[in-house]
Amino acid sequence: MIVSSKGYILTNHHVIEAADEIEVATADGKKFKARVVGSDPDTDIAVLQVTTESLPAITFGNDDGLRAGDVVLAIGNPFGVGQTVTMGIVSAVGRSHLGINTFENFIQTDAAINPGNSGGALIDSNGNLVGINTAIYSQSGGSMGIGFAIPASSARQVMESIIETGSVTRGWIGVEAQEITPELAESFKLPVVSGTLIAGVMRGGPADKGGVRPGDVLLQVEGKAVTDPQSMLTLVAALVPGKLAKLKIRRDTKNLDVQVEVGKRPNAQRQKPR
């Protein structure tokens, strides 16, 4: 969707990932050559730009206020039949652990989303952008009423970083994390099943230099609770590289505070440790 009169366009990374040339077609039949400003595979966001006269741009809505039951409309080009609008409701917010993206915080909707809808707008009843249609859960290849959209606020943050610097900079501490099971919680004498187990520490990395050891249980990052490896990844990514961050860990039945100088997350999004 067009998000700026300067010709900036938001879409999914997977839509343009293998493209040699990109053409943007607007609803009035006009076509423009587009360039890739930058993309972020970790969130599946890409920013394009077309050079033309002033274009009408969509207005960003407040996706933080979305609740299950709110009416939304999905816009896209399903199966290449042409621009289509479908209506549904927000089924859930904050969906994660789906294995779709590295960083997940999806809006779930039952508005029909099919192949060809990727990168299209999810709008509220006032026409404001609240999400970017990204993925579906389907056993048939068609809509089964379980679609997922990236919140517009998250997409906007990524977009602004890409426009300003050409990429997205995230924090990194160099650890591998493992989920805490009830059995592990009992063996580590944790009062509740919380935090994430540090299964590995990169030698010479930020966590290693800060005194974090394999076998520690990470409980908090900058005062914010860690509930599982995914939440740890999200909290660490939000840290500013080069700054000191306070981690609360549990070691040998004792809670300790350690300071780590945050590094920059490697660009290879699938590289471990995280």
C-alpha positions in Angstrom: 0.0 0.0 0.0 1.1 3.6 -0.6 2.0 5.1 2.7 3.5 8.4 1.7 2.9 11.1 -1.0 6.7 10.8 -1.7 6.0 7.4 -3.3 6.9 5.1 -0.5 5.1 1.7 -0.6 4.9 -1.0 2.1 4.7 -4.6 1.2 6.0 -8.0 2.4 9.6 -9.0 1.9 8.6 -12.4 0.5 6.6 -10.6 -2.2 9.6 -8.9 -3.8 12.4 -11.2 -2.5 13.2 -12.9 -5.8 12.1 -10.1 -8.1 14.5 -8.8 -10.8 12.2 -5.9 -11.6 9.2 -4.5 -9.7 6.2 -2.8 -11.2 3.5 -1.1 -9.2 0.0 -0.9 -10.6 -2.5 1.5 -9.0 -6.3 1.1 -8.9 -6.8 3.6 -11.7 -4.7 1.5 -14.1 -1.4 3.4 -14.0 1.8 1.5 -13.7 5.2 2.6 -12.3 8.6 1.1 -12.0 9.6 0.8 -8.4 12.9 0.5 -6.6 13.6 -1.4 -3.4 14.6 1.1 -0.6 15.3 -1.8 1.7 13.7 -4.9 3.3 13.8 -6.8 6.6 13.3 -10.6 6.4 13.0 -10.9 10.2 9.7 -9.1 10.1 8.9 -9.8 6.4 8.6 -6.1 5.6 9.9 -4.4 2.5 9.8 -0.7 1.5 9.6 0.3 -2.2 9.5 3.8 -3.8 8.1 5.0 -7.1 9.1 8.3 -8.6 6.0 10.1 -9.9 3.6 12.9 -9.1 2.1 13.2 -5.7 0.2 10.0 -4.8 -2.7 9.5 -2.3 -1.5 7.7 0.8 -3.3 5.6 3.3 -3.6 6.9 6.9 -2.1 4.8 9.7 -4.6 3.8 12.4 -4.1 2.9 16.0 -3.6 -0.9 16.0 -2.8 -0.8 19.8 -6.5 -0.2 20.4 -7.6 -3.3 18.4 -9.6 -5.9 20.2 -11.1 -9.2 19.3 -14.4 -8.6 17.6 -13.4 -5.3 15.9 -14.5 -5.2 12.3 -11.6 -5.1 9.7 -11.4 -5.3 5.9 -8.6 -7.0 4.0 -7.6 -5.6 0.6 -5.5 -7.5 -1.9 -5.4 -9.3 -5.2 -6.3 -12.9 -4.3 -5.3 -15.5 -6.9 -4.7 -12.6 -9.4 -8.4 -11.9 -10.0 -8.0 -8.2 -9.3 -8.3 -5.8 -6.4 -10.7 -7.3 -3.8 -12.0 -6.3 -0.4 -13.1 -8.9 2.2 -14.6 -8.2 5.6 -14.3 -9.9 8.9 -13.3 -9.3 12.5 -10.2 -9.3 14.6 -10.0 -12.9 16.0 -7.0 -12.3 18.3 -4.0 -10.0 18.7 -0.5 -10.6 19.8 -0.2 -14.0 18.0 3.3 -15.5 18.1 5.1 -18.8 18.1 3.8 -19.5 14.6 7.2 -20.0 13.0 6.4 -17.5 10.2 8.8 -14.7 11.0 11.7 -14.3 13.4 9.8 -11.5 15.2 6.1 -12.2 15.5 3.2 -10.1 17.0 0.4 -10.9 14.5 -3.2 -9.7 14.3 -5.3 -12.7 13.6 -8.4 -12.1 11.5 -11.2 -14.2 9.8 -11.5 -11.7 6.9 -10.7 -13.9 3.9 -7.0 -13.7 3.0 -5.8 -15.8 0.1 -2.6 -16.1 -2.0 -2.2 -12.8 -3.6 -3.2 -10.8 -0.5 0.3 -10.7 0.9 1.4 -7.1 1.4 -2.1 -5.7 1.2 -3.8 -3.5 3.7 -5.8 -4.6 6.7 -8.0 -1.6 7.5 -10.4 -0.6 10.2 -14.0 0.5 9.6 -12.8 4.1 9.1 -10.4 3.1 6.4 -7.2 3.5 8.5 -4.3 1.1 8.1 -4.0 -1.3 11.1 -2.1 -4.2 9.6 -0.3 -5.8 6.6 -1.8 -9.0 5.4 1.1 -11.6 5.5 0.1 -15.2 6.0 -2.7 -17.7 6.3 -3.2 -21.0 8.0 -4.6 -23.4 5.4 -4.6 -27.1 4.5 -6.1 -26.4 1.1 -4.2 -23.3 -0.1 -7.3 -21.2 0.3 -8.8 -19.2 3.2 -9.9 -21.1 6.2 -10.7 -18.1 8.2 -7.3 -17.9 9.9 -5.2 -15.1 8.5 -2.4 -13.1 10.0 -1.4 -9.5 9.6 1.6 -7.5 10.8 0.5 -4.6 13.0 0.8 -1.3 11.2 2.7 0.3 14.1 5.4 -2.4 13.9 5.6 -2.1 10.1 5.9 1.7 10.4 8.8 1.4 12.8 10.6 -0.9 10.4 9.8 1.3 7.5 11.1 4.5 9.1 14.3 2.8 10.0 14.8 1.4 6.5 14.1 4.9 4.9 16.5 6.6 7.3 19.4 4.1 7.3 18.6 1.5 4.7 18.3 -1.3 7.2 17.0 -2.2 10.7 19.4 -2.2 13.6 18.6 -4.5 16.5 20.2 -5.5 19.8 22.1 -8.8 20.3 23.8 -10.4 23.2 25.0 -13.7 21.8 23.1 -16.4 23.6 21.1 -19.5 22.7 17.9 -19.9 24.7 15.8 -22.9 25.6 12.2 -23.0 26.9 11.7 -23.6 30.6 9.6 -26.7 31.1 8.0 -27.7 34.4 10.7 -30.4 34.7 13.5 -27.9 34.2 11.8 -25.4 36.6 11.8 -28.1 39.2 15.5 -29.1 38.6 16.6 -25.4 38.8 14.4 -24.9 41.9 12.4 -22.1 40.2 9.4 -21.0 42.3 7.3 -20.7 39.0 7.8 -21.7 35.4 9.2 -18.5 34.0 12.2 -17.1 32.2 14.3 -18.8 29.6 17.3 -21.2 30.0 20.6 -19.9 28.6 21.7 -23.1 26.7 24.7 -21.5 25.1 26.8 -18.4 25.2 28.9 -17.2 22.3 32.5 -17.0 23.3 33.7 -13.4 23.3 30.2 -12.1 22.7 28.4 -9.5 24.8 26.8 -11.9 27.2 30.0 -13.8 27.7 31.9 -10.6 28.5 29.1 -9.6 30.9 29.4 -12.8 32.9 26.4 -14.8 31.7 27.0 -18.5 31.7 25.3 -21.5 30.1 22.8 -22.9 32.7 21.8 -19.5 33.9 18.1 -18.7 33.7 17.3 -15.3 32.2 14.4 -13.7 34.1 14.4 -10.0 33.0 15.8 -7.7 30.4 15.9 -4.1 31.5 13.3 -4.8 34.1 10.9 -6.5 31.7 9.9 -10.1 32.3 11.2 -12.8 30.1 8.6 -15.5 29.6 10.1 -17.7 26.9 12.8 -17.6 24.2 10.6 -15.6 21.8 10.0 -12.8 24.4 13.7 -12.8 25.1 14.5 -12.3 21.4 12.0 -9.5 21.2 13.2 -7.7 24.3 16.9 -8.0 23.3 16.2 -6.9 19.8 14.7 -3.7 21.2 18.0 -2.8 23.0 20.3 -0.2 21.5 23.7 -1.5 20.4 26.6 0.0 22.3 24.5 0.7 25.4 24.6 -1.2 28.7 21.6 -3.3 29.5 20.8 -4.9 32.9 19.8 -8.5 32.9 18.4 -10.4 35.9 19.5 -14.0 35.9 19.0 -16.9 38.3 22.1 -19.0 39.1 22.4 -21.6 41.8 19.1 -20.6 43.4 20.2 -16.9 43.6 19.0 -14.0 41.6 21.8 -11.8 40.2 21.9 -8.6 38.2 24.5 -8.4 35.4 25.3 -5.7 32.9 25.9 -6.4 29.3 27.1 -4.1 26.5 24.6 -4.7 23.8 26.0 -5.7 20.4 24.4 -5.4 16.9 22.3 -8.3 15.7 23.9 -9.9 12.7 22.1 -9.4 9.4 21.9 -13.1 8.7 18.5 -13.5 10.3 18.7 -17.3 10.7 22.2 -17.2 12.3 22.5 -18.5 15.8 23.1 -17.9 18.7 20.5 -15.1 19.0 
